[in-house]
Structures are given as structure tokens and as C-alpha cells.
Amino acid sequence: MSTTPTTAAPSGAYHASPRDMRRILFSSFLGTAVEYYDFILYATAAGIVFNHVFFAGMDPNLAIFVSFGTLAMGYIARPLGGFLFGHLGDLVGRKTILISTVLMMGIASTLIGLLPTTDQIGVWAPILLVSLRLFQGIAVGGEWGGAMLLAFENSRKESRGFAASFAYMGAPAGTIIGTLMLSAMTMLPDGQFLEWGWRVPFILSAVLMALAIFIRMRVSESRVFKEISAKSEAKKRRVPAAELFREHPKSLLIAVASGLSGQMAQGLMGAWAISYAVQQAVLVQTEVLNLKALGGVATIVMIIVASKLSDRLGRRKVLIAGNIGAMVLAFPVMGLLEMGSTVAFMLAIFLGLSIVQGFTSGPYGAFVGELFPTSVRYSGTSIGYQLASTLGAGFTPMIATALVMAGGGSLWLVACLWIAFSGMSLASLLAAKDRSDQDIEQLDGPAAAPEPDAAPSEAGKVSARA
């Protein structure tokens, strides 16, 4: 099993060697990609498959609504996973938890692919579907925080934003793979697709799970966590989640609120818009899925651009710009969806998913990692991110579907919802401080040092390069 050598800079900061850092970044990216392949695969199938397979016989609109309700169950479970695995991650380490989360997700997704239909076992089919979705939610709840922190805590200060973004890049990468797999299956005749074709991507989760576990077994724990664990004689008696709520409530609130906009973009454009385009705009589902996958590629590019900018300008400035962009683009994106054409849908995905999510989510990992000390960082980032995910994305497809019906088919109410959530994220960022110019050890101290708009200082950059 590999160890992770660290390199000391004159400033006192430590980071992984370049070779081990590449392994850590790949592990962060791959593990999250596998988790979100499974999680988003379900979200996509909820819009075009489950209403026919598990909720057949209902009114079409009601079937879609109920299908998205099962999707929401996974999001409800995510904060529970954040609490559970955040607590354990702050006690026993990041790596151990990350192996467990991938294993849980792979098992749940494979079982979904093998699940009998309602016609075969009656009401037990949707009950088992919801149960497995809850299991998925708990697993993904502990994934992102640990994957992000392994990269975050081992990276150089001047590239911390980019390193932390690898966990977020895994989400659209997993989306691309899952969407293309499902898209390939939709080329089958409708009967075969609904009978067995949709199951293939879920069953292949077992292979991806094995690969992710193999890679993560070769990555060691972050140095800063090992140091604080060695110093803490009473670590087994600590309750990190309780410490988080007692000593860092403002930071947790900022972590939740600042993540709402990016999650809203995912819930709307990554799940609901796919169903809307197929059911309401009557576009070809294979084409819609392929365009969504193309949007995932563009999202990765935008995440890279935004996270790189955050290392130069500071996280807060980039996230503020992203949220203002979301508010400006909400009505134009909904207008494009209403047009019902392939070109308009492609442009809506690029603007609403790739650009908005890229700039509201790319720097988010490093931003929330810098809000908390090492002792509660896994709990703080996981709980904050997962609560934002539940509130911003979990119920969005259901709410958007209801708003479309309330608006008589118009999407203006959906645009208003998006603006409201982006406004909450913007307000939280305006109340936050930027700590991107501090070394990892300094983040364990008071969170008051930099001015709100402070970007990484030139002096800090020089000392880190030395």
C-alpha cells in the first residue's frame, strides 16, 4: 500500500509530492465519478423510465411527479450520510470512509438494475426502489466531502482550489458516462428498453465500483489529519458533529446557503429539464441524453476555469460572479426550453448547466474546506454540501413539475424559483470571508483574518513557490 510523502515549503506548509498528488487527484475524481454515475443515472432514469416501469397505470403527469418523488428520497438521505460519514471521517480518517461509500453505492445501484417491476411483484417494487434510493443517498452523502478533502488537504496553497475541484469534476464525468450508457440503451426498441435495456447501466456499476476501490486502496491519509489525530488524546471521545454545531454554526450556515445555487442548476438542468424536453417539448430522448452528456463535458471545462480563477482571484469573487450569472440567465434559459427545438435545448444546457454550475460549484469545495478547522472539516463540508444538495436539488424536479402545471405550461415560475435560490447563495457569500490566502495550518486558527474580498496575496504566492 502506498504512502504519501510530503514536501515542506519554507513557509512551514506541507503538501504531497507531485507523483502522489496525481494519484490523489485521480482517486478523488474517479471515486466521485463512480458515485455520481450511479446517483445521476437514477435521476435520469426517474424522468424517462421509472414512471413506465414502477408507476405504470397512473396519469402521465402524476407518474412523473411520483417518480421524481423517489428521486427526492435519495436527496433526503444525503444529509444523513453527511452526518454519519462526516463524524466517522473526522474520527478515523478520510480514506477508510471513502472505500466504504463506493462499496455501498455500487451494491445499491447493481440491485436497482436487478429489481423486479410492479407487474411482477406489485407494490413491493416501488418500496424496494425507494429503499435502495435511500441507501444510495446515504452513500453519496459521505463521498464528496472525503474525496474533496483528500485533495484539498494534500495540495499546495496556490493550487488548492483546482485540487479540490477534482471531486466536483467527478460529478459531471459520472453524469456523462451514465447518460451515454442510458442513451445507448434507448436505441433499442421501446419494449426492449423498458424490459431490460435500462438495467444494463445499473448492473455495470459493479465493475466501476471494483475499479474505484482498487484505486483508493493505493492512496494514504492526508498528513494534516494524521497530525491532528496524533495530538488528540481524547479523539475517540469527540463528537465532531456536535462540535461543529456548537462552535461553527455561522460557517455551517454559509456552507449550506452558498451551495444552493449550484445544486439548483443540477436539479433543474441535470434532471428536470431532461424530462421536460422529452415529455413536454417532445424531443427524441436519445438526442436529449446525448446533448446532456455534451453539456457535462462543457461543465468540466467550466469547473476547471472557475477553480483556476479562484486560485488567482479568491473563491468568493468567482462564486459571487457565478451566482449573479445564474440570476441573469434564469429567464433566458427557461425561454430556450420553451422553444422545444434541439438547438435551443443545447444552448439552454450549456448556459444553465455548464456555465452556471461550473462557476457556482467549481470553487465551492475549496471555499467550504477553508471555512472549517481540520478537526471538524469532514463533518462541516459534508453536512453543508449535502444539506445544500437536498434543499437545492432534491425537490427541484418535483417542484418544477408542479410549477409548470400551476403556470399553465409556462416556465416563468421555475425561473423565479431559480433566482430566489441563487439570491440566497449570493447573500451568504456577501456575508462570508475569503481565506484562500492562508496555509492549511492557519485554517485551524480563527477565521477572522482576511478582508472579505481578499484574493491570494502575492507574498503568499511567492512563499509557497519558494
Buried (B, 14 or more C-beta within 10 A) or exposed (E): EEEBEBEEBEBEBBBBEEEBBEBBBBBBBBBBBBBBBBBBBBBBBBBBBBBBBBBEEEEEBEBBBBBBBBBBBBBBBBBBBBBBBBBBBBBBBBBBBBBBBBBBBBBBBBBBBEBEBBEEEEEEBBEBBBBBBBBBBBBBBBBBBBBBBBBBBBBBBBBBBBBBBBBBBBBBBBBBBBBBBBBBBBEBEEEEBBEEBBBBBBBBBBEBBEBBBEBBEEBBBBBBBBEBBEEEEEBEEBBBBEBBBEBBEEBBBBBBBBBBBBBBBBBBBBBBBBBBBBBBBEBEBBBBBBBBBBBBBBBBBBBBBBBBBBBBBBBBBBBBBBBBBBBBBBBBBBBBBBEBEBEBBBBBBBBBBBBBBBBBBBBBBBBBBBBBBBBBBBBBBBBBBBBBBBBBBBBBBBBBBBBBEEBEEEBBBBBBBBBEBBBBBBBBBEEBBBBBBBBBBBBBEEBEBBEEEBBBBEEBBEBBEE
